[in-house]
């Protein structure tokens, strides 16, 4: 197993992750500021960065809470955005060594960026690089959130500063790279944007373009907004992914 | 317990369960292609919904206000491959300016 997982080690992973960790730190700053503005307080956003450790999901939860949505819809939105980690976890699983706790730690530190850095090509992943890159991203994300929460404290009315428009702008920035291809993983400068997840060789028929799912999701959300409580339209928009069933039949 | 902490705990446990299912339980068996295709489209669908709601929804009403200009400016910035943090700052600044001018 050691031979097949490549020559790179913890050190190479730590070096490779530095530019992304800087970006994630900045991303964490904006999360801390926006989460505080959304009424999450100072401690909860930092704890969420420690535990959930996924940017788009955490922003989604904060945005649902800000809109007055229920806890259940906020949590469900976050988990649906993190559903991609099920197949991502499956891809790294064969390359992890050690017992339960070691595997759990590697799983926790698997985010979009560490997963990309640790890829050795042809469906192989390097667990030492994964560990180092994941740790670097985790620390940057937590410190960024902490900084944003402290900085957010001195910000006044969030709508006067246009912070409510920062949420959709951020989600748009996370969405655009995902629309380019349905077959390759896209990398997002942040704590995890998600994505058109790997397809193992030999390639099955391509799924419907992510752009169709995106348009359908937006249409469902807008159509439901006047009739349902806050947060529900977003969760319901997830049903747009079911078009992925069609061409695989 | 407050709604915020319920979200933090449920999201934390749920996310770890999603990440760890492969490494701890499955031992590397691949997911069916059908499931992979569906899960891969969840991200775009939800993110687009969040963009639409964040731009047009005010509670349960759909409105056109300064956010449209802010998100439009953000789209231009994304087109020119601006970093995420800059995109967010541009959106906030344009929206705040539009509100200051019209309010």
Interface residues (C-beta under 8 A of the other chain):
Chain A: X23 X26 X27 X29 X30 X39 X40 X41 X44 X47 X48 X51 X52 X53 X54 X56 X57 X58 X59 X60 X61 X63 X65 X67 X68 X70 X71 X74 X75 X77 X78 X79 X80 X81 X82 X83 X84 X85 X86 X87 X88 X89 X90 X91 X92 X93 X94 X96 X100 X103 X104 X106 X107 X108 X110 X159 X160 X161 X162 X163 X164 X165 X166 X167 X168 X169 X170 X171 X172 X173 X174 X175 X176 X178 X179 X182 X188 X189 X190 X193 X194 X195 X196 X197 X198 X199 X200 X204 X207 X208 X210 X211 X213 X214 X215 X216 X217 X218 X219 X220 X221 X222 X225 X226 X227 X228 X229 X230 X233 X234 X237 X238 X239 X240 X241 X242 X243 X244 X245 X247 X248
Chain B: X3 X4 X5 X6 X7 X8 X10 X11 X12 X13 X14 X15 X16 X18 X19 X20 X21 X22 X23 X24 X26 X27 X28 X29 X30 X31 X33 X34 X35 X36 X37 X38 X39 X40 X41 X42 X43 X44 X45 X46 X47 X48 X49 X50 X51 X52 X53 X54 X55 X56 X57 X59 X60 X61 X62 X66 X67 X70 X71 X74 X75 X78 X83 X84 X85 X87 X88 X89 X90 X91 X92 X93 X94 X95 X96 X97 X98 X99
